[in-house]
Each structure stands twice: as structure tokens, then as C-alpha cells.
């Protein structure tokens, strides 16, 4: 298999070797990706509290009203799943790159990983919440990401904006948008841009300003459009993409400042156990919802913030303590075991 991006020697470690934190591919973790993933996890929980509590009955047009809800709509709704989608494409290609260095059939490794994720997502969908995204990611991964590994990187990079543009043109279709972001994440890896992620603060700073300037008129259109109109759907999706890009760029800039230790302490444990925390959040929200009266879609923004804040605090403590003794979260470890078809070490050396 031809690989355009040459990996460093550390990538060739077998899964679980060494005492340092590694990904499921066995390569050293990229701290910035963990921070961005943890940050996105926080936003996704904020967006999902009401839908989960309503066990699928909540819709995007349900609106409790008030200034708090308006701010949540502008800063949270559809602003974080694009980050997760991009990171999924990044992680997929990092795994492919590492698997290709260790096995003659790297796509079998990826196929197992996606099938296990599909099983987890279906179980989550059937047993807990109909808004599960894991099964969607796995299905699009099987239909788009896996076949894209046979394409040259230029084709992948060219297809990514096409998918994103088509998604916006047809009203912000989420499935097409996810496919485009998957391919964009894959292209970033194959062009070596992820390896250069933290080399400079200038590029993300300039990009953040450009994206923020582009987001301003789109946000204005979102606030002026009827919530059931096509213009609202397109502006909501477009603003979500642009604001997500601003969030990521601002984080990358902040990681080049003295704030880095704080950001790593707060977000990296959540990001390193994203799968465990995403699934456990559903259970925690369902339990927490029992303490509040009224339909979830009528809850004020302060209630949503309270529930999300308490759950994230619990998950942060749990993740931090767990990772002091273990290499990965429990579900991440099982997923890694299924991916490589051999049991990796769990306890730290």
C-alpha cells in the first residue's frame, strides 16, 4: 500500500508497547487532539442533554425560549459534532497509517474497528437513546472512509469540500456533511498537516479571524430566518461549520500560550476517554432528568447547564483518576482489543 505521509519511528511501536500514552494504533498521543476532542465532548453533551432526557421526543425546533436558550442556539447547536466528525476522519487515517506499517492487511484492522463501533452504536440506539451518533459514524465510515483508502490523497482532498458543499446546498444534510468532514480529516493526515498541528500559532490565529468574519453574516441570517425554513437549515449548518472551525483554531492558539497546562488538565482526560464518556453521559442524563419536572424541551438553559456541568465534573474526576492507573478508558481498551484482535495491556507499567 502506498502511503504519501511517512510516519515517525514511534508510530511503528506495537500496540501497548512502552509506558507512555498511546492511541489504539500504538503511536504516541497528540496532545492537541485530546484537548480538542475533550472540548468537543463538553459541547456535545450540552447540545444533547434535552434530547437524551426526552428519550428521542425532542426536536431541533423545540425551543424553551429566553436569552439562555438563544445563546445556547448560537454557540452550541450543531457547533460541536463537526469537530468530532473531523477528528474521526483524522483518527481513522492515523490508524491506517500505523496499521500499514505492521500488517499486510491494514484495512481488515479498520474494518473490525468500524464493525465494533457499529455494534456499540446500535446497542446504544436500541437500549438508551435514538439520537446515537456512533452507528452513523460507523456506517459512513464503512461506506465512505474505508473505500477512500484506495483513492490518492488528492482525490480525497477534492471530494471533501464537494460533500460539504452538497450538504449545504440541499439544506444542511447531516449525513453528507459528516462524510465530507471524515474525508477532510483523512486528507489532513495524508498531507502531513496533523503532524505539524502545533508548530505555529500564526496559521490558526489568522484562520480563526477569517472564519469568524465569515460566520458573522451567516449567524445574522440564522437569527433572522424562520426555524422551519430552508434558509434557517442552511445557515444553521453553515454557521455550525464556521464556529466549529473558530473553536478549534482558538484552542490551537491557546495551546501555544501559558494556558496549555490548564487546557490539558481540563480537557485531555475527557478527550482520551471520549467513547466511555459519550456513552456513560446518556445514562447519567437519564438519571439526572428524574430530578427535574416538566418536559425536557421546556427546561431553561440554566437547567441544561447545571446537568451538563455536574456530569462533566463527575466524568473529569473519573477520567483523571482512571488514567493515572490505566492506559485507556475501559471501552477504549475493549475497542482497541477488538481492533487488533489481541488483548493489549491495560494497567500502566
ChimeraX attribute file (.defattr): number of C-alpha atoms within 10 A of each C-alpha:
attribute: neighborCount
match mode: 1-to-1
recipient: residues
	/A:1	11
	/A:2	9
	/A:3	14
	/A:4	13
	/A:5	14
	/A:6	13
	/A:7	16
	/A:8	10
	/A:9	8
	/A:10	11
	/A:11	22
	/A:12	17
	/A:13	17
	/A:14	17
	/A:15	23
	/A:16	21
	/A:17	14
	/A:18	13
	/A:19	10
	/A:20	14
	/A:21	20
	/A:22	20
	/A:23	22
	/A:24	25
	/A:25	26
	/A:26	23
	/A:27	24
	/A:28	15
	/A:29	15
	/A:30	15
	/A:31	17
	/A:32	22
	/A:33	20
	/A:34	21
	/A:35	26
	/A:36	24
	/A:37	25
	/A:38	26
	/A:39	23
	/A:40	26
	/A:41	25
	/A:42	22
	/A:43	19
	/A:44	21
	/A:45	25
	/A:46	22
	/A:47	23
	/A:48	20
	/A:49	24
	/A:50	27
	/A:51	21
	/A:52	25
	/A:53	23
	/A:54	18
	/A:55	15
	/A:56	15
	/A:57	15
	/A:58	18
	/A:59	11
	/A:60	11
	/A:61	9
	/A:62	14
	/A:63	16
	/A:64	15
	/A:65	13
	/A:66	10
	/A:67	11
	/A:68	14
	/A:69	18
	/A:70	15
	/A:71	12
	/A:72	16
	/A:73	18
	/A:74	17
	/A:75	17
	/A:76	22
	/A:77	20
	/A:78	22
	/A:79	27
	/A:80	27
	/A:81	22
	/A:82	24
	/A:83	26
	/A:84	23
	/A:85	22
	/A:86	20
	/A:87	22
	/A:88	23
	/A:89	26
	/A:90	23
	/A:91	20
	/A:92	23
	/A:93	24
	/A:94	22
	/A:95	22
	/A:96	21
	/A:97	24
	/A:98	24
	/A:99	24
	/A:100	17
	/A:101	18
	/A:102	15
	/A:103	11
	/A:104	10
	/A:105	13
	/A:106	18
	/A:107	18
	/A:108	16
	/A:109	19
	/A:110	21
	/A:111	16
	/A:112	17
	/A:113	23
	/A:114	24
	/A:115	18
	/A:116	18
	/A:117	23
	/A:118	21
	/A:119	14
	/A:120	19
	/A:121	24
	/A:122	20
	/A:123	15
	/A:124	19
	/A:125	17
	/A:126	11
	/A:127	9
	/A:128	17
	/A:129	22
	/A:130	16
	/A:131	19
	/A:132	21
	/A:133	18
	/A:134	22
	/A:135	22
	/A:136	17
	/A:137	24
	/A:138	24
	/A:139	18
	/A:140	18
	/A:141	27
	/A:142	17
	/A:143	12
	/A:144	16
	/A:145	24
	/A:146	19
	/A:147	11
	/A:148	17
	/A:149	19
	/A:150	12
	/A:151	10
	/A:152	14
	/A:153	21
	/A:154	11
	/A:155	12
	/A:156	23
	/A:157	19
	/A:158	14
	/A:159	18
	/A:160	22
	/A:161	16
	/A:162	13
	/A:163	22
	/A:164	25
	/A:165	16
	/A:166	15
	/A:167	22
	/A:168	19
	/A:169	12
	/A:170	12
	/A:171	18
	/A:172	22
	/A:173	17
	/A:174	16
	/A:175	15
	/A:176	20
	/A:177	24
	/A:178	28
	/A:179	24
	/A:180	30
	/A:181	25
	/A:182	30
	/A:183	34
	/A:184	25
	/A:185	26
	/A:186	29
	/A:187	25
	/A:188	20
	/A:189	23
	/A:190	24
	/A:191	15
	/A:192	14
	/A:193	13
	/A:194	18
	/A:195	15
	/A:196	9
	/A:197	16
	/A:198	17
	/A:199	10
	/A:200	12
	/A:201	18
	/A:202	11
	/A:203	14
	/A:204	20
	/A:205	17
	/A:206	14
	/A:207	16
	/A:208	24
	/A:209	14
	/A:210	14
	/A:211	19
	/A:212	18
	/A:213	13
	/A:214	15
	/A:215	21
	/A:216	14
	/A:217	13
	/A:218	20
	/A:219	20
	/A:220	12
	/A:221	17
	/A:222	22
	/A:223	16
	/A:224	12
	/A:225	16
	/A:226	12
	/A:227	16
	/A:228	10
	/A:229	10
	/A:230	15
	/A:231	17
	/A:232	21
	/A:233	20
	/A:234	21
	/A:235	24
	/A:236	26
	/A:237	26
	/A:238	25
	/A:239	28
	/A:240	25
	/A:241	22
	/A:242	22
	/A:243	27
	/A:244	25
	/A:245	23
	/A:246	23
	/A:247	19
	/A:248	23
	/A:249	22
	/A:250	18
	/A:251	22
	/A:252	26
	/A:253	20
	/A:254	15
	/A:255	20
	/A:256	13
	/A:257	10
	/A:258	9
	/A:259	12
	/A:260	18
	/A:261	10
	/A:262	11
	/A:263	18
	/A:264	19
	/A:265	13
	/A:266	18
	/A:267	21
	/A:268	24
	/A:269	26
	/A:270	32
	/A:271	27
	/A:272	27
	/A:273	27
	/A:274	22
	/A:275	20
	/A:276	19
	/A:277	25
	/A:278	20
	/A:279	18
	/A:280	13
	/A:281	20
	/A:282	22
	/A:283	14
	/A:284	21
	/A:285	22
	/A:286	18
	/A:287	11
	/A:288	16
	/A:289	20
	/A:290	9
	/A:291	7
	/A:292	11
	/A:293	9
	/A:294	8
	/A:295	13
	/A:296	22
	/A:297	21
	/A:298	14
	/A:299	17
	/A:300	16
	/A:301	19
	/A:302	11
	/A:303	16
	/A:304	22
	/A:305	17
	/A:306	12
	/A:307	19
	/A:308	24
	/A:309	15
	/A:310	14
	/A:311	19
	/A:312	20
	/A:313	13
	/A:314	12
	/A:315	21
	/A:316	22
	/A:317	13
	/A:318	16
	/A:319	23
	/A:320	17
	/A:321	12
	/A:322	17
	/A:323	17
	/A:324	12
	/A:325	12
	/A:326	17
	/A:327	23
	/A:328	26
	/A:329	22
	/A:330	15
	/A:331	16
	/A:332	18
	/A:333	21
	/A:334	15
	/A:335	20
	/A:336	24
	/A:337	17
	/A:338	18
	/A:339	22
	/A:340	19
	/A:341	12
	/A:342	10
	/A:343	14
	/A:344	19
	/A:345	15
	/A:346	15
	/A:347	13
	/A:348	15
	/A:349	11
